Amino acid sequence: MSKQAIKVENLVKNFGKGDSLVEVLNGASFRVDKGELVALVAPSGAGKTTLLMMIGCVEEPTSGKIWLGDEKVYDNKWLTKETRKIRREKIGFIFQAHYLIPFLNILENITLVPQANGVSDEESKKIAMELLEYFDIADKAYSMPSQLSGGQNQRAAIARALANKPQIILADEPTAALDSKRSVDVVKMLKKIAIEQNVAVIMVTHDEAMLPLCDRILKIEDKKVVSSKISGENMIL
């Protein structure tokens, strides 16, 4: 069985046309395997979130190729009209803000995802409770998001991202709103998920303190993506 979770080949992304054309990425190529936690770093405006959204089948590239698992989903055009279905079935998104629905309790926020995939209410609740137990917040299942701390809400958001049993988790600065201790806890949690759930996690971060906790760094340089390994506490860039 293939270890490949994400493969990107010669990805190009431009915004605008003519004199107003802005080139964000030009020929980005890389691969991420299942079980890896990979940090994506670059200066502000260099295209980190745009790259994440292209992998997540939200933003359309200008050209190039994208594989999710062994399925090629983009080859200079989307190869399916069901990009929403791909997102729903293969990808979990985590953002800087937790985006939990404020008028639903934590359990209801999580059960929405499997229910949208046609899973029964009973099975959806079982999935949600297992995840809440996994993240040690099962006692908060019937609490509202406003009753939880920032770290607890982010754990609930990660549980929601896992509720569709994705192959890939895309995390856009998931620790930006947290203090240093909670940030470390969240990244360690993402690493645990990558290993135990055998999923690939790409995490956009500006926090260099989080990098030693990751397996690799993807860095956007000169509109391409450079892959770097991490040795011990030191980055090799």
C-alpha positions in Angstrom: 0.0 0.0 0.0 1.4 3.4 -1.0 2.7 5.7 1.8 2.0 8.8 -0.4 -0.6 11.2 1.0 0.1 14.3 -1.0 2.1 14.9 -4.2 2.4 18.2 -5.9 4.2 18.6 -9.3 5.1 21.9 -11.0 2.3 23.8 -9.3 1.8 27.3 -10.5 -0.5 29.9 -9.0 -1.1 33.4 -10.4 -3.5 36.1 -9.5 -4.7 38.7 -12.0 -3.7 39.2 -15.6 -1.5 41.5 -17.7 0.1 44.3 -15.8 -1.7 43.4 -12.6 -0.5 39.7 -12.7 1.0 38.5 -9.4 2.9 35.3 -9.5 2.6 33.4 -6.1 4.0 30.0 -6.9 6.0 28.9 -10.0 6.9 25.2 -10.3 6.3 24.0 -6.7 6.9 20.2 -6.3 6.9 18.1 -3.2 5.5 15.0 -1.5 4.2 14.3 1.9 3.7 10.8 3.2 1.2 9.3 5.7 2.3 9.6 9.3 4.3 12.8 8.7 3.8 16.2 10.4 5.2 18.8 8.1 5.6 22.5 8.8 5.0 25.0 6.0 6.9 28.2 6.5 7.4 31.4 4.5 7.2 35.1 4.9 3.7 36.7 5.0 2.2 37.0 1.6 4.4 34.2 0.1 1.5 31.9 -0.6 1.4 29.5 2.4 -2.4 29.6 2.8 -2.9 29.7 -0.9 -0.9 26.5 -1.3 -2.8 24.9 1.6 -6.1 25.8 -0.1 -5.0 24.4 -3.4 -4.1 21.1 -1.8 -7.4 21.2 -0.1 -9.3 21.5 -3.4 -10.6 25.0 -2.4 -8.5 27.3 -4.6 -7.8 26.3 -8.2 -4.2 26.3 -9.3 -3.2 28.1 -12.5 -1.4 24.9 -13.7 0.4 21.8 -12.4 -0.7 18.5 -10.9 -2.0 17.4 -7.5 -2.4 13.8 -6.1 -4.3 13.1 -2.9 -3.2 9.6 -1.9 -2.8 7.8 -5.2 -5.7 9.7 -6.9 -4.7 12.5 -9.2 -7.3 15.2 -8.5 -5.8 18.0 -10.6 -3.9 18.0 -13.9 -4.1 21.5 -15.3 -7.8 21.3 -14.4 -9.9 19.6 -11.8 -10.4 15.9 -12.8 -13.7 15.8 -11.0 -16.6 18.2 -10.5 -17.0 16.8 -7.0 -14.2 18.8 -5.2 -16.5 19.3 -2.3 -16.9 15.5 -2.0 -13.1 15.1 -2.0 -12.8 17.7 0.8 -15.5 16.0 2.8 -14.1 12.5 2.5 -10.3 13.0 2.4 -9.4 16.2 4.1 -9.7 17.7 7.6 -9.2 21.5 8.0 -8.0 23.2 11.2 -7.7 27.0 11.3 -6.3 29.7 13.6 -9.8 30.3 15.0 -11.7 27.2 16.0 -14.9 28.2 14.0 -17.1 26.0 16.2 -20.8 26.9 15.7 -21.6 28.9 18.9 -25.2 27.8 19.3 -24.4 24.1 19.1 -22.7 22.1 21.9 -19.3 20.5 21.3 -20.8 17.1 20.5 -23.2 18.6 18.0 -20.4 20.5 16.3 -18.5 17.3 15.7 -21.4 15.1 14.7 -22.3 17.5 11.9 -19.3 16.3 9.8 -20.0 12.5 9.7 -23.8 13.3 9.3 -22.9 15.4 6.2 -21.3 12.2 4.8 -24.4 10.2 5.4 -23.4 8.5 8.6 -26.4 7.8 11.0 -27.0 10.0 14.0 -26.1 7.1 16.4 -22.8 6.2 14.6 -22.0 10.0 14.3 -22.4 10.4 18.1 -20.2 7.3 18.7 -17.5 8.7 16.5 -17.7 12.1 18.2 -17.5 10.7 21.7 -14.5 8.5 20.8 -12.7 11.6 19.5 -13.6 13.6 22.6 -12.3 10.9 24.8 -9.1 10.7 22.6 -8.6 14.4 23.2 -9.5 14.1 26.9 -12.5 16.5 26.7 -15.3 14.0 26.8 -16.7 15.7 29.9 -17.2 18.8 27.7 -19.4 17.1 25.1 -22.6 18.9 26.2 -20.9 22.2 26.9 -21.1 25.2 24.6 -18.0 26.6 22.9 -18.2 29.7 25.1 -17.8 27.6 28.2 -14.5 26.1 27.0 -11.0 27.5 27.2 -9.1 28.4 24.0 -7.1 25.2 24.2 -10.1 23.1 24.7 -11.9 24.7 21.8 -8.9 24.0 19.6 -8.9 20.4 20.7 -12.6 20.2 19.8 -11.9 21.7 16.4 -9.2 19.1 15.8 -11.6 16.4 16.8 -14.1 17.8 14.3 -11.4 17.7 11.6 -10.9 14.0 12.3 -14.6 13.1 12.3 -14.6 12.2 8.6 -11.5 10.0 9.1 -9.4 12.0 6.6 -6.2 10.9 5.0 -4.9 14.5 5.2 -5.1 17.3 7.8 -4.4 20.9 6.7 -3.8 23.2 9.6 -3.5 26.9 9.0 -1.7 28.5 12.0 -3.6 26.3 14.5 -1.5 27.7 17.5 -1.6 31.4 16.6 -4.2 32.2 19.2 -2.7 30.1 22.0 0.0 30.6 24.6 3.3 28.8 24.2 2.4 25.8 26.5 -1.0 25.2 24.7 0.8 25.7 21.4 3.2 22.9 22.2 0.3 20.7 23.4 -1.6 21.2 20.1 1.5 20.4 17.9 2.3 17.3 20.0 -1.3 16.3 19.5 -1.0 16.7 15.7 2.1 14.6 15.8 0.4 11.9 17.7 -2.5 12.0 15.3 -0.2 11.7 12.3 1.4 8.6 13.8 -1.6 6.9 15.4 -4.1 7.7 12.7 -1.6 7.3 9.8 -2.5 10.6 8.3 -0.4 13.4 6.7 -0.5 16.7 8.5 0.7 20.0 6.9 0.8 22.8 9.4 1.4 26.5 8.4 3.2 28.2 11.3 5.2 31.4 12.0 6.3 30.0 15.4 9.9 28.7 15.1 9.6 27.1 18.5 7.1 24.6 16.9 9.5 23.5 14.2 11.6 21.0 16.2 8.3 19.1 17.0 7.8 18.5 13.2 9.3 15.8 11.0 10.1 18.1 8.1 9.9 21.7 7.0 8.5 22.8 3.6 9.7 26.3 2.9 8.5 28.6 0.1 11.6 30.2 -1.5 11.7 32.0 -4.8 8.1 30.8 -5.5 9.1 27.2 -5.2 8.9 24.7 -2.3 12.1 23.5 -0.6 12.0 20.5 1.7 14.2 20.4 4.8 14.8 17.7 7.4 15.0 18.4 11.1 17.8 16.9 13.2 17.2 16.9 16.9 16.6 20.4 18.0 18.2 22.0 14.9 16.7 22.8 11.6 18.7 22.0 8.5 17.8 24.7 6.0 
